[in-house]
Amino acid sequence: MRAPSPWKHSGASSALRSWAQTGPDAAERIARAVIDFALQMLTEDHEDVADVLRHLEAVGVGQALDAHPAPAGAHHG
């Protein structure tokens, strides 16, 4: 008996099946489409992706430090 697919209720199964049927040549086009989409989502007009990623990293580090402050008496190197 075959195990049920974890993708049964999403479009992922059909998307993966379509991708598999198109062959390895589709991988580059799909990767470029994903990268272009991410660039559009991360940046606004004339923003540099590296600057945006550095800002996101700084925000994430700040949030982590806020969530898990250093113990009292601890000092940084």
RAKAJO-V669144 format. One record per residue. N is the residue number from 1. RES is the residue in three letters. SS is DSSP state (alpha for helix, beta for strand, coil for the rest). PSI is psi in whole degrees, 0 to 359 (* if undefined). OMEGA is omega in whole degrees, 0 to 359 (* if undefined). Layout:
n->N res->RES ss->SS psi->PSI omega->OMEGA
n->N res->RES ss->SS psi->PSI omega->OMEGA
This chain:
n->1 res->MET ss->coil psi->134 omega->183
n->2 res->ARG ss->coil psi->137 omega->179
n->3 res->ALA ss->coil psi->145 omega->178
n->4 res->PRO ss->coil psi->146 omega->180
n->5 res->SER ss->coil psi->135 omega->177
n->6 res->PRO ss->coil psi->348 omega->183
n->7 res->TRP ss->coil psi->9 omega->189
n->8 res->LYS ss->coil psi->318 omega->187
n->9 res->HIS ss->coil psi->13 omega->178
n->10 res->SER ss->coil psi->169 omega->177
n->11 res->GLY ss->coil psi->357 omega->184
n->12 res->ALA ss->alpha psi->321 omega->182
n->13 res->SER ss->alpha psi->312 omega->181
n->14 res->SER ss->alpha psi->326 omega->178
n->15 res->ALA ss->alpha psi->316 omega->178
n->16 res->LEU ss->alpha psi->321 omega->179
n->17 res->ARG ss->alpha psi->316 omega->179
n->18 res->SER ss->alpha psi->318 omega->180
n->19 res->TRP ss->alpha psi->316 omega->180
n->20 res->ALA ss->alpha psi->324 omega->182
n->21 res->GLN ss->alpha psi->334 omega->181
n->22 res->THR ss->alpha psi->343 omega->175
n->23 res->GLY ss->coil psi->179 omega->186
n->24 res->PRO ss->coil psi->337 omega->180
n->25 res->ASP ss->alpha psi->336 omega->181
n->26 res->ALA ss->alpha psi->337 omega->185
n->27 res->ALA ss->alpha psi->315 omega->181
n->28 res->GLU ss->alpha psi->317 omega->179
n->29 res->ARG ss->alpha psi->320 omega->179
n->30 res->ILE ss->alpha psi->316 omega->180
n->31 res->ALA ss->alpha psi->317 omega->179
n->32 res->ARG ss->alpha psi->322 omega->178
n->33 res->ALA ss->alpha psi->319 omega->179
n->34 res->VAL ss->alpha psi->317 omega->179
n->35 res->ILE ss->alpha psi->314 omega->179
n->36 res->ASP ss->alpha psi->319 omega->178
n->37 res->PHE ss->alpha psi->314 omega->180
n->38 res->ALA ss->alpha psi->319 omega->178
n->39 res->LEU ss->alpha psi->317 omega->179
n->40 res->GLN ss->alpha psi->323 omega->182
n->41 res->MET ss->alpha psi->326 omega->184
n->42 res->LEU ss->alpha psi->331 omega->188
n->43 res->THR ss->coil psi->154 omega->171
n->44 res->GLU ss->coil psi->181 omega->182
n->45 res->ASP ss->coil psi->129 omega->173
n->46 res->HIS ss->coil psi->15 omega->176
n->47 res->GLU ss->coil psi->147 omega->178
n->48 res->ASP ss->coil psi->131 omega->182
n->49 res->VAL ss->alpha psi->317 omega->181
n->50 res->ALA ss->alpha psi->318 omega->178
n->51 res->ASP ss->alpha psi->318 omega->179
n->52 res->VAL ss->alpha psi->316 omega->180
n->53 res->LEU ss->alpha psi->321 omega->176
n->54 res->ARG ss->alpha psi->319 omega->178
n->55 res->HIS ss->alpha psi->315 omega->179
n->56 res->LEU ss->alpha psi->321 omega->178
n->57 res->GLU ss->alpha psi->315 omega->180
n->58 res->ALA ss->alpha psi->319 omega->178
n->59 res->VAL ss->alpha psi->315 omega->180
n->60 res->GLY ss->alpha psi->318 omega->179
n->61 res->VAL ss->alpha psi->317 omega->178
n->62 res->GLY ss->alpha psi->317 omega->178
n->63 res->GLN ss->alpha psi->320 omega->179
n->64 res->ALA ss->alpha psi->317 omega->179
n->65 res->LEU ss->alpha psi->322 omega->177
n->66 res->ASP ss->alpha psi->322 omega->182
n->67 res->ALA ss->alpha psi->332 omega->184
n->68 res->HIS ss->coil psi->72 omega->182
n->69 res->PRO ss->coil psi->156 omega->179
n->70 res->ALA ss->coil psi->146 omega->178
n->71 res->PRO ss->coil psi->152 omega->178
n->72 res->ALA ss->coil psi->137 omega->179
n->73 res->GLY ss->coil psi->347 omega->178
n->74 res->ALA ss->coil psi->143 omega->177
n->75 res->HIS ss->coil psi->156 omega->181
n->76 res->HIS ss->coil psi->133 omega->181
n->77 res->GLY ss->coil psi->* omega->*
